[in-house]
Amino acid sequence: MSEATDEIKLTTAGFDARFPNTNQTKHCWQNYVDYYKCINARGEEFAPCKQFYRAFHSLCPNEWIEKWDTQREEGRNPSNFEI
């Protein structure tokens, strides 16, 4: 019998020269903000926006994302997501 094997490719956010230090908190936050600015400007299906999404989901703890999403939905997030 032959077994079907599904190959899963795991990746993480690549190097970003703006954030050279080991603490990636700012890198996490900036990708979160950039993603929402991108989808507000271009829509969710715009392929380059998906890179920001993958990066912040890779770098940010889920609790932070949930908190920021709640703040954003309630209009309490300190960032300006408009371009």
C-alpha positions, 0 to 999 in steps of 0.5 A, a space after each residue: 500500500 502506498 501512503 499519501 504524504 502531504 508536505 507542509 512548509 513552515 516559514 517565519 518572518 524574514 530578516 528586516 533591516 529596520 529591526 536588527 535587534 533580537 527583540 522583535 516586538 516593534 517588528 511584530 507591531 509594524 507588520 500588524 499595522 502595515 497589514 491593516 493599512 495595506 488591506 484598507 488601501 488595496 483589499 484583502 486579496 492583494 498578494 503583498 498584504 499577505 506577507 505582512 499577515 504571515 509576518 505578524 502571525 509568526 512574530 506576535 503572541 496570539 494574545 497580543 493579536 486578539 487584544 489589538 483586534 478588539 481595540 481596532 474593532 472598538 476604535 481604541 487602537 492607538 495606531 492610524 490604519 488609514 493611509 
